[in-house]
Amino acid sequence: MAQVNIAEAKTHLSRLVQQAMNGEEVIIARDNKAVVKLVPVDLPKRNREPGTARGRVWTAPDFDQTPSDFDDYV
């Protein structure tokens, strides 16, 4: 988390905006008291890439089998 005073924020606004866009929390303070949090309007959207969860998701071997204690309901 970056905390800067108002004068420094005026001088380095472009850098602070870039930091906020990169996900870093930027606090602007007056008299060492936080008054403003600089955040991006929308997080950048990433394109979905098929197959990125390969190897991370699994299904139990008995997934499709009805449990034996459900015989009365089927």
N, CA, C and O atoms as a Maestro MAE file, in Angstrom:
{
 s_m_m2io_version
 :::
 2.0.0
}

f_m_ct {
 s_m_title
 :::
 protein
 m_atom[296] {
  # First column is atom index #
  i_m_mmod_type
  r_m_x_coord
  r_m_y_coord
  r_m_z_coord
  i_m_residue_number
  s_m_chain_name
  s_m_pdb_residue_name
  s_m_pdb_atom_name
  i_m_atomic_number
  :::
  1 25 0.850 -1.173 0.000 1 A "MET " " N  " 7
  2 3 0.000 0.000 0.000 1 A "MET " " CA " 6
  3 2 0.892 1.232 0.000 1 A "MET " " C  " 6
  4 15 1.779 1.376 0.842 1 A "MET " " O  " 8
  5 25 0.644 2.116 -0.956 2 A "ALA " " N  " 7
  6 3 1.390 3.365 -1.038 2 A "ALA " " CA " 6
  7 2 0.542 4.487 -0.446 2 A "ALA " " C  " 6
  8 15 -0.641 4.619 -0.763 2 A "ALA " " O  " 8
  9 25 1.155 5.289 0.411 3 A "GLN " " N  " 7
  10 3 0.464 6.468 0.937 3 A "GLN " " CA " 6
  11 2 1.307 7.679 0.607 3 A "GLN " " C  " 6
  12 15 2.493 7.738 0.930 3 A "GLN " " O  " 8
  13 25 0.681 8.640 -0.037 4 A "VAL " " N  " 7
  14 3 1.389 9.855 -0.432 4 A "VAL " " CA " 6
  15 2 0.579 11.061 0.007 4 A "VAL " " C  " 6
  16 15 -0.635 10.979 0.191 4 A "VAL " " O  " 8
  17 25 1.276 12.191 0.173 5 A "ASN " " N  " 7
  18 3 0.544 13.407 0.511 5 A "ASN " " CA " 6
  19 2 0.026 14.058 -0.772 5 A "ASN " " C  " 6
  20 15 0.417 13.660 -1.869 5 A "ASN " " O  " 8
  21 25 -0.839 15.041 -0.642 6 A "ILE " " N  " 7
  22 3 -1.504 15.634 -1.796 6 A "ILE " " CA " 6
  23 2 -0.505 16.275 -2.749 6 A "ILE " " C  " 6
  24 15 -0.651 16.141 -3.964 6 A "ILE " " O  " 8
  25 25 0.496 16.960 -2.236 7 A "ALA " " N  " 7
  26 3 1.479 17.609 -3.101 7 A "ALA " " CA " 6
  27 2 2.236 16.574 -3.933 7 A "ALA " " C  " 6
  28 15 2.468 16.782 -5.124 7 A "ALA " " O  " 8
  29 25 2.618 15.465 -3.309 8 A "GLU " " N  " 7
  30 3 3.315 14.413 -4.038 8 A "GLU " " CA " 6
  31 2 2.383 13.756 -5.061 8 A "GLU " " C  " 6
  32 15 2.819 13.381 -6.150 8 A "GLU " " O  " 8
  33 25 1.111 13.617 -4.712 9 A "ALA " " N  " 7
  34 3 0.144 13.039 -5.639 9 A "ALA " " CA " 6
  35 2 -0.013 13.913 -6.875 9 A "ALA " " C  " 6
  36 15 -0.146 13.397 -7.985 9 A "ALA " " O  " 8
  37 25 0.000 15.234 -6.695 10 A "LYS " " N  " 7
  38 3 -0.083 16.141 -7.844 10 A "LYS " " CA " 6
  39 2 1.118 15.957 -8.763 10 A "LYS " " C  " 6
  40 15 0.980 15.948 -9.986 10 A "LYS " " O  " 8
  41 25 2.281 15.814 -8.172 11 A "THR " " N  " 7
  42 3 3.517 15.689 -8.948 11 A "THR " " CA " 6
  43 2 3.605 14.360 -9.675 11 A "THR " " C  " 6
  44 15 4.080 14.311 -10.810 11 A "THR " " O  " 8
  45 25 3.157 13.280 -9.047 12 A "HIS " " N  " 7
  46 3 3.339 11.925 -9.586 12 A "HIS " " CA " 6
  47 2 2.015 11.237 -9.912 12 A "HIS " " C  " 6
  48 15 1.897 10.020 -9.770 12 A "HIS " " O  " 8
  49 25 1.026 12.007 -10.345 13 A "LEU " " N  " 7
  50 3 -0.300 11.436 -10.581 13 A "LEU " " CA " 6
  51 2 -0.273 10.298 -11.597 13 A "LEU " " C  " 6
  52 15 -0.920 9.273 -11.382 13 A "LEU " " O  " 8
  53 25 0.451 10.453 -12.688 14 A "SER " " N  " 7
  54 3 0.483 9.406 -13.718 14 A "SER " " CA " 6
  55 2 1.013 8.094 -13.138 14 A "SER " " C  " 6
  56 15 0.455 7.029 -13.400 14 A "SER " " O  " 8
  57 25 2.078 8.167 -12.359 15 A "ARG " " N  " 7
  58 3 2.666 6.964 -11.756 15 A "ARG " " CA " 6
  59 2 1.699 6.333 -10.762 15 A "ARG " " C  " 6
  60 15 1.574 5.109 -10.714 15 A "ARG " " O  " 8
  61 25 1.017 7.151 -9.973 16 A "LEU " " N  " 7
  62 3 0.072 6.631 -8.984 16 A "LEU " " CA " 6
  63 2 -1.139 5.978 -9.662 16 A "LEU " " C  " 6
  64 15 -1.641 4.957 -9.192 16 A "LEU " " O  " 8
  65 25 -1.601 6.565 -10.757 17 A "VAL " " N  " 7
  66 3 -2.715 5.972 -11.495 17 A "VAL " " CA " 6
  67 2 -2.293 4.613 -12.040 17 A "VAL " " C  " 6
  68 15 -3.060 3.652 -11.966 17 A "VAL " " O  " 8
  69 25 -1.085 4.523 -12.585 18 A "GLN " " N  " 7
  70 3 -0.602 3.244 -13.109 18 A "GLN " " CA " 6
  71 2 -0.503 2.205 -11.999 18 A "GLN " " C  " 6
  72 15 -0.855 1.045 -12.213 18 A "GLN " " O  " 8
  73 25 -0.034 2.595 -10.825 19 A "GLN " " N  " 7
  74 3 0.047 1.669 -9.700 19 A "GLN " " CA " 6
  75 2 -1.346 1.156 -9.331 19 A "GLN " " C  " 6
  76 15 -1.524 -0.036 -9.079 19 A "GLN " " O  " 8
  77 25 -2.331 2.056 -9.300 20 A "ALA " " N  " 7
  78 3 -3.702 1.650 -8.965 20 A "ALA " " CA " 6
  79 2 -4.247 0.709 -10.032 20 A "ALA " " C  " 6
  80 15 -4.927 -0.263 -9.705 20 A "ALA " " O  " 8
  81 25 -3.960 0.983 -11.299 21 A "MET " " N  " 7
  82 3 -4.427 0.119 -12.379 21 A "MET " " CA " 6
  83 2 -3.781 -1.259 -12.311 21 A "MET " " C  " 6
  84 15 -4.367 -2.236 -12.779 21 A "MET " " O  " 8
  85 25 -2.590 -1.355 -11.741 22 A "ASN " " N  " 7
  86 3 -1.900 -2.633 -11.574 22 A "ASN " " CA " 6
  87 2 -2.367 -3.375 -10.331 22 A "ASN " " C  " 6
  88 15 -1.844 -4.446 -10.021 22 A "ASN " " O  " 8
  89 25 -3.351 -2.821 -9.609 23 A "GLY " " N  " 7
  90 3 -3.917 -3.507 -8.461 23 A "GLY " " CA " 6
  91 2 -3.365 -3.080 -7.114 23 A "GLY " " C  " 6
  92 15 -3.785 -3.599 -6.080 23 A "GLY " " O  " 8
  93 25 -2.443 -2.154 -7.112 24 A "GLU " " N  " 7
  94 3 -1.870 -1.687 -5.844 24 A "GLU " " CA " 6
  95 2 -2.796 -0.642 -5.223 24 A "GLU " " C  " 6
  96 15 -3.367 0.189 -5.929 24 A "GLU " " O  " 8
  97 25 -2.937 -0.689 -3.914 25 A "GLU " " N  " 7
  98 3 -3.768 0.285 -3.219 25 A "GLU " " CA " 6
  99 2 -2.966 1.562 -3.019 25 A "GLU " " C  " 6
  100 15 -1.866 1.532 -2.468 25 A "GLU " " O  " 8
  101 25 -3.523 2.687 -3.469 26 A "VAL " " N  " 7
  102 3 -2.856 3.980 -3.341 26 A "VAL " " CA " 6
  103 2 -3.739 4.886 -2.480 26 A "VAL " " C  " 6
  104 15 -4.901 5.128 -2.805 26 A "VAL " " O  " 8
  105 25 -3.172 5.380 -1.378 27 A "ILE " " N  " 7
  106 3 -3.890 6.256 -0.454 27 A "ILE " " CA " 6
  107 2 -3.291 7.655 -0.556 27 A "ILE " " C  " 6
  108 15 -2.072 7.822 -0.518 27 A "ILE " " O  " 8
  109 25 -4.159 8.657 -0.684 28 A "ILE " " N  " 7
  110 3 -3.712 10.045 -0.692 28 A "ILE " " CA " 6
  111 2 -4.113 10.647 0.647 28 A "ILE " " C  " 6
  112 15 -5.257 10.530 1.085 28 A "ILE " " O  " 8
  113 25 -3.138 11.297 1.289 29 A "ALA " " N  " 7
  114 3 -3.346 11.792 2.654 29 A "ALA " " CA " 6
  115 2 -3.180 13.301 2.729 29 A "ALA " " C  " 6
  116 15 -2.483 13.915 1.922 29 A "ALA " " O  " 8
  117 25 -3.841 13.875 3.721 30 A "ARG " " N  " 7
  118 3 -3.667 15.288 4.049 30 A "ARG " " CA " 6
  119 2 -3.326 15.341 5.531 30 A "ARG " " C  " 6
  120 15 -4.062 14.812 6.363 30 A "ARG " " O  " 8
  121 25 -2.218 15.975 5.854 31 A "ASP " " N  " 7
  122 3 -1.734 16.046 7.241 31 A "ASP " " CA " 6
  123 2 -1.573 14.649 7.834 31 A "ASP " " C  " 6
  124 15 -1.925 14.415 8.990 31 A "ASP " " O  " 8
  125 25 -1.038 13.720 7.035 32 A "ASN " " N  " 7
  126 3 -0.792 12.331 7.427 32 A "ASN " " CA " 6
  127 2 -2.053 11.556 7.804 32 A "ASN " " C  " 6
  128 15 -1.968 10.545 8.500 32 A "ASN " " O  " 8
  129 25 -3.222 12.018 7.353 33 A "LYS " " N  " 7
  130 3 -4.470 11.308 7.569 33 A "LYS " " CA " 6
  131 2 -5.040 10.927 6.204 33 A "LYS " " C  " 6
  132 15 -5.216 11.781 5.335 33 A "LYS " " O  " 8
  133 25 -5.325 9.650 6.026 34 A "ALA " " N  " 7
  134 3 -5.845 9.168 4.750 34 A "ALA " " CA " 6
  135 2 -7.179 9.835 4.441 34 A "ALA " " C  " 6
  136 15 -8.074 9.869 5.286 34 A "ALA " " O  " 8
  137 25 -7.309 10.366 3.226 35 A "VAL " " N  " 7
  138 3 -8.559 11.011 2.832 35 A "VAL " " CA " 6
  139 2 -9.139 10.415 1.542 35 A "VAL " " C  " 6
  140 15 -10.345 10.496 1.313 35 A "VAL " " O  " 8
  141 25 -8.290 9.821 0.703 36 A "VAL " " N  " 7
  142 3 -8.761 9.308 -0.582 36 A "VAL " " CA " 6
  143 2 -8.039 8.013 -0.906 36 A "VAL " " C  " 6
  144 15 -6.842 7.872 -0.659 36 A "VAL " " O  " 8
  145 25 -8.797 7.056 -1.469 37 A "LYS " " N  " 7
  146 3 -8.188 5.827 -1.969 37 A "LYS " " CA " 6
  147 2 -8.322 5.859 -3.487 37 A "LYS " " C  " 6
  148 15 -9.419 6.048 -4.014 37 A "LYS " " O  " 8
  149 25 -7.205 5.675 -4.188 38 A "LEU " " N  " 7
  150 3 -7.185 5.679 -5.643 38 A "LEU " " CA " 6
  151 2 -7.342 4.242 -6.127 38 A "LEU " " C  " 6
  152 15 -6.497 3.390 -5.849 38 A "LEU " " O  " 8
  153 25 -8.439 3.975 -6.861 39 A "VAL " " N  " 7
  154 3 -8.714 2.628 -7.366 39 A "VAL " " CA " 6
  155 2 -9.116 2.731 -8.832 39 A "VAL " " C  " 6
  156 15 -9.634 3.764 -9.256 39 A "VAL " " O  " 8
  157 25 -8.887 1.672 -9.615 40 A "PRO " " N  " 7
  158 3 -9.326 1.703 -11.016 40 A "PRO " " CA " 6
  159 2 -10.846 1.590 -11.115 40 A "PRO " " C  " 6
  160 15 -11.489 0.997 -10.249 40 A "PRO " " O  " 8
  161 25 -11.409 2.158 -12.167 41 A "VAL " " N  " 7
  162 3 -12.852 2.099 -12.371 41 A "VAL " " CA " 6
  163 2 -13.279 0.655 -12.607 41 A "VAL " " C  " 6
  164 15 -14.206 0.173 -11.956 41 A "VAL " " O  " 8
  165 25 -12.628 -0.032 -13.513 42 A "ASP " " N  " 7
  166 3 -12.894 -1.435 -13.800 42 A "ASP " " CA " 6
  167 2 -11.572 -2.166 -13.874 42 A "ASP " " C  " 6
  168 15 -10.595 -1.640 -14.406 42 A "ASP " " O  " 8
  169 25 -11.539 -3.366 -13.346 43 A "LEU " " N  " 7
  170 3 -10.339 -4.170 -13.501 43 A "LEU " " CA " 6
  171 2 -10.239 -4.600 -14.951 43 A "LEU " " C  " 6
  172 15 -11.259 -4.896 -15.574 43 A "LEU " " O  " 8
  173 25 -9.052 -4.641 -15.497 44 A "PRO " " N  " 7
  174 3 -8.922 -5.078 -16.888 44 A "PRO " " CA " 6
  175 2 -9.429 -6.511 -17.046 44 A "PRO " " C  " 6
  176 15 -9.121 -7.383 -16.234 44 A "PRO " " O  " 8
  177 25 -10.205 -6.738 -18.096 45 A "LYS " " N  " 7
  178 3 -10.755 -8.064 -18.331 45 A "LYS " " CA " 6
  179 2 -9.757 -8.887 -19.130 45 A "LYS " " C  " 6
  180 15 -9.178 -8.418 -20.110 45 A "LYS " " O  " 8
  181 25 -9.571 -10.111 -18.694 46 A "ARG " " N  " 7
  182 3 -8.670 -11.017 -19.406 46 A "ARG " " CA " 6
  183 2 -9.510 -11.916 -20.293 46 A "ARG " " C  " 6
  184 15 -10.627 -12.292 -19.936 46 A "ARG " " O  " 8
  185 25 -8.976 -12.251 -21.433 47 A "ASN " " N  " 7
  186 3 -9.650 -13.191 -22.303 47 A "ASN " " CA " 6
  187 2 -9.587 -14.576 -21.681 47 A "ASN " " C  " 6
  188 15 -8.567 -14.963 -21.110 47 A "ASN " " O  " 8
  189 25 -10.688 -15.327 -21.794 48 A "ARG " " N  " 7
  190 3 -10.714 -16.685 -21.267 48 A "ARG " " CA " 6
  191 2 -9.888 -17.579 -22.173 48 A "ARG " " C  " 6
  192 15 -9.933 -17.461 -23.397 48 A "ARG " " O  " 8
  193 25 -9.150 -18.456 -21.566 49 A "GLU " " N  " 7
  194 3 -8.314 -19.379 -22.313 49 A "GLU " " CA " 6
  195 2 -8.730 -20.810 -21.963 49 A "GLU " " C  " 6
  196 15 -8.533 -21.253 -20.832 49 A "GLU " " O  " 8
  197 25 -9.303 -21.529 -22.926 50 A "PRO " " N  " 7
  198 3 -9.751 -22.896 -22.650 50 A "PRO " " CA " 6
  199 2 -8.598 -23.792 -22.205 50 A "PRO " " C  " 6
  200 15 -7.486 -23.704 -22.724 50 A "PRO " " O  " 8
  201 25 -8.888 -24.651 -21.237 51 A "GLY " " N  " 7
  202 3 -7.899 -25.626 -20.794 51 A "GLY " " CA " 6
  203 2 -6.994 -25.169 -19.669 51 A "GLY " " C  " 6
  204 15 -6.089 -25.910 -19.287 51 A "GLY " " O  " 8
  205 25 -7.197 -23.986 -19.123 52 A "THR " " N  " 7
  206 3 -6.299 -23.501 -18.079 52 A "THR " " CA " 6
  207 2 -6.486 -24.226 -16.751 52 A "THR " " C  " 6
  208 15 -5.602 -24.166 -15.896 52 A "THR " " O  " 8
  209 25 -7.616 -24.913 -16.555 53 A "ALA " " N  " 7
  210 3 -7.847 -25.651 -15.311 53 A "ALA " " CA " 6
  211 2 -7.534 -27.136 -15.460 53 A "ALA " " C  " 6
  212 15 -7.819 -27.924 -14.558 53 A "ALA " " O  " 8
  213 25 -6.952 -27.521 -16.594 54 A "ARG " " N  " 7
  214 3 -6.640 -28.931 -16.831 54 A "ARG " " CA " 6
  215 2 -5.709 -29.438 -15.723 54 A "ARG " " C  " 6
  216 15 -4.696 -28.814 -15.406 54 A "ARG " " O  " 8
  217 25 -6.077 -30.572 -15.151 55 A "GLY " " N  " 7
  218 3 -5.275 -31.158 -14.088 55 A "GLY " " CA " 6
  219 2 -5.627 -30.645 -12.705 55 A "GLY " " C  " 6
  220 15 -5.125 -31.175 -11.713 55 A "GLY " " O  " 8
  221 25 -6.469 -29.638 -12.608 56 A "ARG " " N  " 7
  222 3 -6.845 -29.078 -11.310 56 A "ARG " " CA " 6
  223 2 -8.238 -29.527 -10.864 56 A "ARG " " C  " 6
  224 15 -8.552 -29.490 -9.674 56 A "ARG " " O  " 8
  225 25 -9.068 -29.947 -11.813 57 A "VAL " " N  " 7
  226 3 -10.438 -30.336 -11.520 57 A "VAL " " CA " 6
  227 2 -10.570 -31.835 -11.743 57 A "VAL " " C  " 6
  228 15 -10.086 -32.360 -12.746 57 A "VAL " " O  " 8
  229 25 -11.220 -32.526 -10.815 58 A "TRP " " N  " 7
  230 3 -11.399 -33.961 -10.959 58 A "TRP " " CA " 6
  231 2 -12.820 -34.321 -10.542 58 A "TRP " " C  " 6
  232 15 -13.477 -33.577 -9.813 58 A "TRP " " O  " 8
  233 25 -13.271 -35.453 -11.007 59 A "THR " " N  " 7
  234 3 -14.591 -35.977 -10.670 59 A "THR " " CA " 6
  235 2 -14.408 -37.347 -10.042 59 A "THR " " C  " 6
  236 15 -13.635 -38.167 -10.537 59 A "THR " " O  " 8
  237 25 -15.112 -37.590 -8.962 60 A "ALA " " N  " 7
  238 3 -15.022 -38.879 -8.274 60 A "ALA " " CA " 6
  239 2 -15.467 -39.992 -9.217 60 A "ALA " " C  " 6
  240 15 -16.367 -39.786 -10.032 60 A "ALA " " O  " 8
  241 25 -14.857 -41.154 -9.118 61 A "PRO " " N  " 7
  242 3 -15.214 -42.264 -10.006 61 A "PRO " " CA " 6
  243 2 -16.678 -42.688 -9.880 61 A "PRO " " C  " 6
  244 15 -17.256 -43.181 -10.848 61 A "PRO " " O  " 8
  245 25 -17.283 -42.507 -8.714 62 A "ASP " " N  " 7
  246 3 -18.674 -42.917 -8.518 62 A "ASP " " CA " 6
  247 2 -19.648 -41.728 -8.661 62 A "ASP " " C  " 6
  248 15 -20.750 -41.764 -8.114 62 A "ASP " " O  " 8
  249 25 -19.257 -40.718 -9.368 63 A "PHE " " N  " 7
  250 3 -20.061 -39.500 -9.502 63 A "PHE " " CA " 6
  251 2 -21.470 -39.781 -10.027 63 A "PHE " " C  " 6
  252 15 -22.437 -39.219 -9.514 63 A "PHE " " O  " 8
  253 25 -21.601 -40.636 -11.034 64 A "ASP " " N  " 7
  254 3 -22.893 -40.904 -11.666 64 A "ASP " " CA " 6
  255 2 -23.712 -41.987 -10.968 64 A "ASP " " C  " 6
  256 15 -24.847 -42.239 -11.372 64 A "ASP " " O  " 8
  257 25 -23.188 -42.618 -9.961 65 A "GLN " " N  " 7
  258 3 -23.898 -43.695 -9.290 65 A "GLN " " CA " 6
  259 2 -24.819 -43.124 -8.204 65 A "GLN " " C  " 6
  260 15 -24.450 -42.204 -7.474 65 A "GLN " " O  " 8
  261 25 -26.014 -43.689 -8.120 66 A "THR " " N  " 7
  262 3 -26.951 -43.285 -7.083 66 A "THR " " CA " 6
  263 2 -26.554 -43.974 -5.780 66 A "THR " " C  " 6
  264 15 -26.345 -45.187 -5.764 66 A "THR " " O  " 8
  265 25 -26.448 -43.214 -4.682 67 A "PRO " " N  " 7
  266 3 -26.109 -43.819 -3.406 67 A "PRO " " CA " 6
  267 2 -27.135 -44.892 -3.005 67 A "PRO " " C  " 6
  268 15 -28.326 -44.752 -3.283 67 A "PRO " " O  " 8
  269 25 -26.672 -45.934 -2.368 68 A "SER " " N  " 7
  270 3 -27.549 -47.062 -2.015 68 A "SER " " CA " 6
  271 2 -28.666 -46.655 -1.055 68 A "SER " " C  " 6
  272 15 -29.738 -47.260 -1.088 68 A "SER " " O  " 8
  273 25 -28.456 -45.671 -0.220 69 A "ASP " " N  " 7
  274 3 -29.503 -45.261 0.699 69 A "ASP " " CA " 6
  275 2 -30.582 -44.406 0.016 69 A "ASP " " C  " 6
  276 15 -31.509 -43.955 0.689 69 A "ASP " " O  " 8
  277 25 -30.486 -44.174 -1.285 70 A "PHE " " N  " 7
  278 3 -31.495 -43.450 -2.053 70 A "PHE " " CA " 6
  279 2 -32.398 -44.390 -2.840 70 A "PHE " " C  " 6
  280 15 -33.235 -43.919 -3.611 70 A "PHE " " O  " 8
  281 25 -32.257 -45.703 -2.673 71 A "ASP " " N  " 7
  282 3 -33.039 -46.666 -3.435 71 A "ASP " " CA " 6
  283 2 -34.540 -46.459 -3.268 71 A "ASP " " C  " 6
  284 15 -35.300 -46.686 -4.209 71 A "ASP " " O  " 8
  285 25 -34.978 -46.033 -2.089 72 A "ASP " " N  " 7
  286 3 -36.407 -45.815 -1.849 72 A "ASP " " CA " 6
  287 2 -36.956 -44.616 -2.604 72 A "ASP " " C  " 6
  288 15 -38.167 -44.514 -2.806 72 A "ASP " " O  " 8
  289 25 -36.084 -43.706 -3.025 73 A "TYR " " N  " 7
  290 3 -36.520 -42.482 -3.686 73 A "TYR " " CA " 6
  291 2 -36.498 -42.583 -5.207 73 A "TYR " " C  " 6
  292 15 -37.105 -41.759 -5.892 73 A "TYR " " O  " 8
  293 25 -35.809 -43.577 -5.735 74 A "VAL " " N  " 7
  294 3 -35.651 -43.671 -7.194 74 A "VAL " " CA " 6
  295 2 -36.663 -44.583 -7.797 74 A "VAL " " C  " 6
  296 15 -36.674 -44.776 -9.013 74 A "VAL " " O  " 8
  :::
 }
 m_bond[295] {
  # First column is bond index #
  i_m_from
  i_m_to
  i_m_order
  :::
  1 1 2 1
  2 2 3 1
  3 3 4 2
  4 3 5 1
  5 5 6 1
  6 6 7 1
  7 7 8 2
  8 7 9 1
  9 9 10 1
  10 10 11 1
  11 11 12 2
  12 11 13 1
  13 13 14 1
  14 14 15 1
  15 15 16 2
  16 15 17 1
  17 17 18 1
  18 18 19 1
  19 19 20 2
  20 19 21 1
  21 21 22 1
  22 22 23 1
  23 23 24 2
  24 23 25 1
  25 25 26 1
  26 26 27 1
  27 27 28 2
  28 27 29 1
  29 29 30 1
  30 30 31 1
  31 31 32 2
  32 31 33 1
  33 33 34 1
  34 34 35 1
  35 35 36 2
  36 35 37 1
  37 37 38 1
  38 38 39 1
  39 39 40 2
  40 39 41 1
  41 41 42 1
  42 42 43 1
  43 43 44 2
  44 43 45 1
  45 45 46 1
  46 46 47 1
  47 47 48 2
  48 47 49 1
  49 49 50 1
  50 50 51 1
  51 51 52 2
  52 51 53 1
  53 53 54 1
  54 54 55 1
  55 55 56 2
  56 55 57 1
  57 57 58 1
  58 58 59 1
  59 59 60 2
  60 59 61 1
  61 61 62 1
  62 62 63 1
  63 63 64 2
  64 63 65 1
  65 65 66 1
  66 66 67 1
  67 67 68 2
  68 67 69 1
  69 69 70 1
  70 70 71 1
  71 71 72 2
  72 71 73 1
  73 73 74 1
  74 74 75 1
  75 75 76 2
  76 75 77 1
  77 77 78 1
  78 78 79 1
  79 79 80 2
  80 79 81 1
  81 81 82 1
  82 82 83 1
  83 83 84 2
  84 83 85 1
  85 85 86 1
  86 86 87 1
  87 87 88 2
  88 87 89 1
  89 89 90 1
  90 90 91 1
  91 91 92 2
  92 91 93 1
  93 93 94 1
  94 94 95 1
  95 95 96 2
  96 95 97 1
  97 97 98 1
  98 98 99 1
  99 99 100 2
  100 99 101 1
  101 101 102 1
  102 102 103 1
  103 103 104 2
  104 103 105 1
  105 105 106 1
  106 106 107 1
  107 107 108 2
  108 107 109 1
  109 109 110 1
  110 110 111 1
  111 111 112 2
  112 111 113 1
  113 113 114 1
  114 114 115 1
  115 115 116 2
  116 115 117 1
  117 117 118 1
  118 118 119 1
  119 119 120 2
  120 119 121 1
  121 121 122 1
  122 122 123 1
  123 123 124 2
  124 123 125 1
  125 125 126 1
  126 126 127 1
  127 127 128 2
  128 127 129 1
  129 129 130 1
  130 130 131 1
  131 131 132 2
  132 131 133 1
  133 133 134 1
  134 134 135 1
  135 135 136 2
  136 135 137 1
  137 137 138 1
  138 138 139 1
  139 139 140 2
  140 139 141 1
  141 141 142 1
  142 142 143 1
  143 143 144 2
  144 143 145 1
  145 145 146 1
  146 146 147 1
  147 147 148 2
  148 147 149 1
  149 149 150 1
  150 150 151 1
  151 151 152 2
  152 151 153 1
  153 153 154 1
  154 154 155 1
  155 155 156 2
  156 155 157 1
  157 157 158 1
  158 158 159 1
  159 159 160 2
  160 159 161 1
  161 161 162 1
  162 162 163 1
  163 163 164 2
  164 163 165 1
  165 165 166 1
  166 166 167 1
  167 167 168 2
  168 167 169 1
  169 169 170 1
  170 170 171 1
  171 171 172 2
  172 171 173 1
  173 173 174 1
  174 174 175 1
  175 175 176 2
  176 175 177 1
  177 177 178 1
  178 178 179 1
  179 179 180 2
  180 179 181 1
  181 181 182 1
  182 182 183 1
  183 183 184 2
  184 183 185 1
  185 185 186 1
  186 186 187 1
  187 187 188 2
  188 187 189 1
  189 189 190 1
  190 190 191 1
  191 191 192 2
  192 191 193 1
  193 193 194 1
  194 194 195 1
  195 195 196 2
  196 195 197 1
  197 197 198 1
  198 198 199 1
  199 199 200 2
  200 199 201 1
  201 201 202 1
  202 202 203 1
  203 203 204 2
  204 203 205 1
  205 205 206 1
  206 206 207 1
  207 207 208 2
  208 207 209 1
  209 209 210 1
  210 210 211 1
  211 211 212 2
  212 211 213 1
  213 213 214 1
  214 214 215 1
  215 215 216 2
  216 215 217 1
  217 217 218 1
  218 218 219 1
  219 219 220 2
  220 219 221 1
  221 221 222 1
  222 222 223 1
  223 223 224 2
  224 223 225 1
  225 225 226 1
  226 226 227 1
  227 227 228 2
  228 227 229 1
  229 229 230 1
  230 230 231 1
  231 231 232 2
  232 231 233 1
  233 233 234 1
  234 234 235 1
  235 235 236 2
  236 235 237 1
  237 237 238 1
  238 238 239 1
  239 239 240 2
  240 239 241 1
  241 241 242 1
  242 242 243 1
  243 243 244 2
  244 243 245 1
  245 245 246 1
  246 246 247 1
  247 247 248 2
  248 247 249 1
  249 249 250 1
  250 250 251 1
  251 251 252 2
  252 251 253 1
  253 253 254 1
  254 254 255 1
  255 255 256 2
  256 255 257 1
  257 257 258 1
  258 258 259 1
  259 259 260 2
  260 259 261 1
  261 261 262 1
  262 262 263 1
  263 263 264 2
  264 263 265 1
  265 265 266 1
  266 266 267 1
  267 267 268 2
  268 267 269 1
  269 269 270 1
  270 270 271 1
  271 271 272 2
  272 271 273 1
  273 273 274 1
  274 274 275 1
  275 275 276 2
  276 275 277 1
  277 277 278 1
  278 278 279 1
  279 279 280 2
  280 279 281 1
  281 281 282 1
  282 282 283 1
  283 283 284 2
  284 283 285 1
  285 285 286 1
  286 286 287 1
  287 287 288 2
  288 287 289 1
  289 289 290 1
  290 290 291 1
  291 291 292 2
  292 291 293 1
  293 293 294 1
  294 294 295 1
  295 295 296 2
  :::
 }
}
